Amino acid sequence: MSNISTLWVFGYGSLCWHPGFEYGDQAKGHITGFARKFWQGNTEHRGTKDKAITHGMAFQLKGEKALQYLEQRECKLGGYISLVTMFHPRDCDRESFPVLLYIATESNEHWMGPAQDHDIAEQVVNCSGRAGHNVEYVLRLAEWIRKEIPETQDAHLFQIESHIRLKITERKLCLQALMGEKKANILEAESESNATTSGASGDSFAFSKCVCRNKLRCLKL
């Protein structure tokens, strides 16, 4: 890994379980200086001044189409900007290497800012878009993190997940409808899931595009 000559991208949200583009190698690991927060109308990260760590998946891009797809998905539709940061593989035998990272800034139109975890969960439960419900997005991300990188301590994500599950149970909502027909069997609101993660239906970057911005909150670093 010492001679990285191709472009890699780091995913911390839906890219982890639904990259949507052709890639070569892949690696689990983390970046530093960023913390995952649900502060935006679409998933994204923002730099922090502390020593935050964000776990996710790095993908080696293959061909120009992959980069074009990401630019459309993350920048044009998601409102993100791109930068380069260092990725630290979970496999200790692999050296750190630079990756492309898409983040959000307060100046973009989708920015919503901080909120209490229970308020974010309320907005997630009430919001959906043309590619699916935001409940599916959060629960799939939490399940992916828990299964693939179990040592991750992401209190923000897991607390929001807990609030969402509680609201689903209290309101007797249909989890099958929220998760989509093909993925309904992977999670149970009342208990911990042991299911695998799979790709989202449709274009996962659009989970929240059709929802009013004053109601929607998805993920951010």
C-alpha positions as CSV (number, residue, x, y, z in Angstrom):
1,M,0.0,0.0,0.0
2,S,3.0,2.3,0.1
3,N,2.7,3.2,-3.6
4,I,-0.9,4.3,-3.9
5,S,-1.3,5.5,-7.6
6,T,-5.1,5.3,-7.9
7,L,-7.8,7.4,-6.4
8,W,-9.6,6.2,-3.3
9,V,-12.7,7.6,-1.7
10,F,-13.8,7.3,2.0
11,G,-17.4,6.5,2.8
12,Y,-19.0,7.0,6.2
13,G,-22.7,6.8,5.3
14,S,-24.6,5.0,2.6
15,L,-21.4,4.5,0.6
16,C,-20.4,1.9,3.2
17,W,-23.3,-0.4,2.3
18,H,-24.3,0.9,-1.2
19,P,-21.4,2.5,-3.0
20,G,-23.2,2.5,-6.3
21,F,-20.1,2.5,-8.5
22,E,-17.5,0.2,-9.8
23,Y,-14.5,-0.2,-7.5
24,G,-11.4,-2.3,-7.2
25,D,-10.0,-2.8,-3.8
26,Q,-11.7,-1.8,-0.5
27,A,-10.6,-1.4,3.1
28,K,-12.3,-0.8,6.4
29,G,-10.7,1.8,8.6
30,H,-11.0,5.3,9.9
31,I,-10.1,9.0,9.4
32,T,-9.2,11.4,12.2
33,G,-10.3,15.0,12.8
34,F,-13.9,14.3,11.8
35,A,-17.0,13.3,13.7
36,R,-20.2,11.8,12.2
37,K,-23.2,14.0,12.8
38,F,-26.8,14.1,11.5
39,W,-26.7,17.8,10.9
40,Q,-27.6,18.1,7.2
41,G,-30.3,17.3,4.8
42,N,-28.1,14.7,3.3
43,T,-25.3,12.5,4.7
44,E,-22.0,14.2,5.2
45,H,-19.1,15.0,7.5
46,R,-17.6,18.2,8.8
47,G,-14.1,18.8,10.3
48,T,-13.8,19.2,14.0
49,K,-11.0,20.7,16.2
50,D,-10.8,17.7,18.5
51,K,-9.3,14.3,17.9
52,A,-12.5,12.7,16.6
53,I,-12.3,9.5,14.7
54,T,-14.8,8.3,12.1
55,H,-15.0,4.7,10.9
56,G,-16.1,3.7,7.5
57,M,-15.0,2.1,4.2
58,A,-12.4,3.2,1.6
59,F,-13.0,2.3,-2.0
60,Q,-10.5,2.3,-4.8
61,L,-12.2,4.0,-7.8
62,K,-12.1,2.4,-11.2
63,G,-12.4,4.6,-14.2
64,E,-13.7,8.2,-14.7
65,K,-17.4,7.1,-14.5
66,A,-16.9,6.3,-10.8
67,L,-15.6,9.8,-10.0
68,Q,-18.3,11.4,-12.1
69,Y,-20.9,9.4,-10.3
70,L,-19.6,10.5,-6.9
71,E,-19.4,14.2,-8.0
72,Q,-23.1,14.0,-9.0
73,R,-24.2,12.1,-6.0
74,E,-22.3,13.9,-3.3
75,C,-21.6,17.4,-4.7
76,K,-24.4,18.4,-7.1
77,L,-27.2,16.6,-5.3
78,G,-25.8,16.3,-1.8
79,G,-24.3,19.8,-1.4
80,Y,-20.9,18.5,-0.3
81,I,-17.4,19.7,-1.1
82,S,-14.5,17.5,-1.5
83,L,-11.1,17.4,0.1
84,V,-8.3,14.9,0.7
85,T,-7.4,13.4,4.1
86,M,-5.5,10.4,5.4
87,F,-7.2,7.0,5.8
88,H,-6.0,4.5,8.4
89,P,-6.8,0.9,7.4
90,R,-8.2,-1.4,10.1
91,D,-5.8,-4.0,8.9
92,C,-2.5,-3.2,10.7
93,D,-0.5,-4.7,7.8
94,R,-1.7,-1.9,5.5
95,E,-0.2,1.6,5.5
96,S,-2.2,4.8,5.8
97,F,-2.9,6.5,2.4
98,P,-4.8,9.5,1.1
99,V,-8.5,9.4,0.3
100,L,-11.1,11.6,-1.2
101,L,-13.6,12.8,1.4
102,Y,-16.9,14.5,0.8
103,I,-18.0,16.9,3.6
104,A,-20.6,19.5,4.2
105,T,-20.1,23.2,5.2
106,E,-22.5,25.5,6.9
107,S,-22.9,27.5,3.7
108,N,-24.6,24.8,1.6
109,E,-28.4,24.9,1.2
110,H,-29.0,21.6,2.9
111,W,-27.3,22.6,6.2
112,M,-29.5,22.3,9.3
113,G,-27.1,22.5,12.2
114,P,-27.0,20.7,15.5
115,A,-30.0,19.4,17.3
116,Q,-30.9,17.1,20.2
117,D,-30.7,13.4,19.3
118,H,-34.4,12.8,20.0
119,D,-35.3,15.7,17.8
120,I,-33.2,14.4,15.0
121,A,-34.8,11.0,15.4
122,E,-38.2,12.5,15.2
123,Q,-37.4,14.2,11.9
124,V,-35.9,11.0,10.6
125,V,-39.0,9.0,11.4
126,N,-41.2,11.6,9.7
127,C,-39.1,11.9,6.5
128,S,-38.7,9.9,3.3
129,G,-37.6,10.6,-0.3
130,R,-37.8,9.0,-3.7
131,A,-35.2,6.4,-2.9
132,G,-36.6,5.3,0.5
133,H,-37.3,6.3,4.0
134,N,-34.7,7.9,6.3
135,V,-35.4,5.3,8.9
136,E,-33.9,2.8,6.5
137,Y,-30.8,5.0,6.0
138,V,-30.1,5.3,9.7
139,L,-30.8,1.7,10.7
140,R,-28.8,0.3,7.9
141,L,-25.8,2.5,8.7
142,A,-26.0,1.6,12.4
143,E,-26.2,-2.1,11.5
144,W,-23.3,-1.9,9.1
145,I,-21.1,-0.2,11.7
146,R,-22.1,-2.6,14.4
147,K,-21.4,-5.7,12.2
148,E,-18.4,-4.6,10.2
149,I,-16.5,-2.5,12.8
150,P,-17.9,-3.6,16.2
151,E,-15.3,-1.7,18.2
152,T,-16.7,1.6,17.0
153,Q,-18.0,3.9,19.7
154,D,-20.4,6.2,17.8
155,A,-22.7,7.5,20.6
156,H,-24.4,10.0,18.3
157,L,-25.4,7.4,15.7
158,F,-26.4,4.7,18.2
159,Q,-28.4,7.1,20.4
160,I,-30.4,8.4,17.4
161,E,-30.9,4.8,16.3
162,S,-32.2,3.9,19.8
163,H,-34.7,6.9,19.7
164,I,-35.9,5.8,16.3
165,R,-36.5,2.3,17.4
166,L,-38.4,3.5,20.4
167,K,-40.6,5.8,18.4
168,I,-41.4,3.0,15.9
169,T,-42.4,0.7,18.8
170,E,-44.4,3.3,20.6
171,R,-46.3,4.4,17.5
172,K,-46.8,0.9,16.3
173,L,-45.3,1.9,12.9
174,C,-44.8,-0.7,10.2
175,L,-41.1,-1.3,10.0
176,Q,-41.6,-3.3,6.8
177,A,-43.0,-0.2,5.1
178,L,-40.2,2.0,6.5
179,M,-37.4,-0.3,5.5
180,G,-38.9,-1.3,2.1
181,E,-40.3,-4.6,1.1
182,K,-37.1,-6.2,0.0
183,K,-35.2,-5.3,3.2
184,A,-37.9,-5.5,5.9
185,N,-36.6,-8.6,7.4
186,I,-33.2,-7.3,8.5
187,L,-34.3,-5.3,11.6
188,E,-36.7,-5.5,14.4
189,A,-37.7,-2.4,16.4
190,E,-38.0,-4.4,19.6
191,S,-34.8,-6.4,19.4
192,E,-31.2,-6.3,18.2
193,S,-30.8,-7.4,14.6
194,N,-28.2,-10.0,13.4
195,A,-28.9,-9.3,9.7
196,T,-26.6,-8.5,6.9
197,T,-26.6,-5.2,5.1
198,S,-27.5,-4.8,1.5
199,G,-27.8,-2.0,-1.1
200,A,-30.5,0.6,-1.0
201,S,-33.3,0.7,-3.5
202,G,-32.8,3.2,-6.2
203,D,-30.3,6.1,-5.9
204,S,-29.3,6.1,-2.2
205,F,-28.0,9.7,-2.5
206,A,-31.6,10.8,-2.8
207,F,-33.0,9.4,0.5
208,S,-34.1,12.8,1.5
209,K,-34.2,14.9,-1.6
210,C,-38.0,15.1,-1.8
211,V,-38.5,16.1,1.8
212,C,-38.9,19.6,3.1
213,R,-35.6,20.8,4.4
214,N,-37.1,22.2,7.6
215,K,-38.0,18.6,8.6
216,L,-35.2,16.5,7.4
217,R,-32.0,15.6,9.1
218,C,-29.5,13.0,7.8
219,L,-25.8,12.5,8.4
220,K,-22.8,14.7,8.7
221,L,-19.2,14.8,10.0
